[in-house]
Amino acid sequence: MNRCRTRVNDKSVGDATVDTGNVVEKSVQFRTRVPLVWKLRSRLSQNGRRRARRLADRFLWPIGSINGAVNSSNAVALTFDDGPDPSVTPRLLDLLGRRSVRATFFLLTNKVTLYPGLLRRMVDEGHEIALHGDCHDRFTSVQFCALSLRLRRAKRDLEGAVGGKIRFVRPPFGAQSLTTYFIARASGLDVVVWGPHAEDWVSQSPESAAARGLRDLQAGDILLLHDGSERPAGEPVLTFDRVRSFELILDGILHAGLRPTTVSEIIETGKARRTAWFRP
């Protein structure tokens, strides 16, 4: 039994119940404290953030999260979060199959439980399976012991469903602290974040989403996309055709002379690029 509820805002509040067998541990509701470094980061311009990140990465790469690869030839990693989704994921898999493209799917295990056939199809069609969480809670809003239990259980459950090892995790919302980073690493998972993204969690036209995703996309990048849609309470459901935007993105990737593939392939053919990624 694993129940998750999330209310999403700038100071997210999380609560969960984790049944560990003999012990049921409840994480209490609490507000995530925003460290001073994150407050200072929010005051920087985008260029200022990039310069600060490049400087920090020179020293903090040993605790860095994977955000791409160097020397990866012309490959880019195509990644999808929040699935599997019963309406979008089958059409996406059809598209990837027609194009002979493999991708990395960061899955929520509460959705895998609901749609095991979609997971099996992903595996059978050669896609890479990675973990997004047991549900879409921010890792930074969950207490230490509860997060460790939940992450290990989610990894074990997903490995059981896949029949193989799970290497990567991507924190929901990209929310990560030094503590949650070490919990993931202690659970046997390498953290993968992203570079370019299509902002496909916002209602827009497929053409607009594709243009956002292709902007500044270069060899070795990890592109963030969503086949699932985790919406905060009260927000309208996305209605634009995300699969059409994915099709346009694939067209753009090929037009640029790039090759879409999995996270594993870009770091195995090149070398993992790491960044000090910490945000509330």
C-alpha positions, 0 to 999 in steps of 0.5 A, a space after each residue: 500500500 502506498 498512498 500519495 497526495 500532493 499540493 503543488 505551489 512554491 512552498 510545496 506540502 507533501 504527505 504520504 503513508 508508507 506500509 513497510 510490512 510491520 511498520 507503517 510510517 507516516 510523513 507529516 505535513 510540512 513546508 519545504 524551507 527554501 535555502 538561501 542559495 535558491 533564493 539568491 538563484 531566483 534573483 539572477 538573470 538566465 545568463 547569470 544562472 548559466 554562468 553560476 552553474 558553469 562555475 559551480 560545476 567545475 567543483 561540484 561535478 562529483 555530486 552532479 546529476 546527469 544533464 547530457 553527454 560530451 563526445 556523443 557524436 550526433 545523438 540526443 536523448 529523448 525522455 518522457 515523464 509522468 507516464 504511462 498514460 492511457 491516451 497519449 502513451 499508446 499513440 507515442 509508442 506508435 509514432 516511435 515505432 514508425 520512426 524506429 526510435 528508442 527513448 527513455 521513459 521516466 515512469 510513476 509506479 502508481 501509474 504502472 500499477 494501473 497500466 501494466 500493459 503499456 509498460 510491457 509494450 515499452 519494454 518489448 519495443 526496446 525502450 529504456 525504463 527509468 524511475 520518476 517516483 512512486 507518485 508525483 510528490 516533490 522529493 524535497 517535500 518528503 521526510 528523509 526516512 519516508 523518501 528512502 523507503 518509498 524510493 527503494 520500494 518504487 525501484 524494487 517494484 519497477 525492477 520486478 515489473 520490468 524484469 531487469 535493473 533500473 539505473 536512473 531516476 528523475 525527481 518530479 519537478 526536478 526538485 532535489 536537495 543534497 539530501 535527496 540526491 544522496 538518498 537516490 545514490 544510496 538507493 542505487 540510482 543515478 539522477 538524470 535531469 535535463 537540458 532543453 524542454 518543450 514546456 509541454 505542461 502548458 497549453 499551447 499549439 503543437 507547433 509552439 511546443 515543438 519550437 520550444 523543444 528544438 530551440 538550442 538543442 545540440 548533440 549530447 543534450 537530454 530533451 525533456 518531454 511528457 507523455 503523462 500529465 500530472 496537474 495540480 488540483 484545480 488546473 485545467 487538463 491539457 488538451 493540445 495534441 502532444 503526440 503531434 508536437 512529438 512528431 514535429 520534434 522528431 522531424 526537427 531533430 532529424 532535419 538538424 542532423 541529430 539522432 534521437 535515442 536513450 539516455 544510456 546510449 548517449 552516455 555510453 557512446 560519449 561521457 556523462 555530463 554532470 551539473 550541480 542541480 539543486 532546487 526546491 
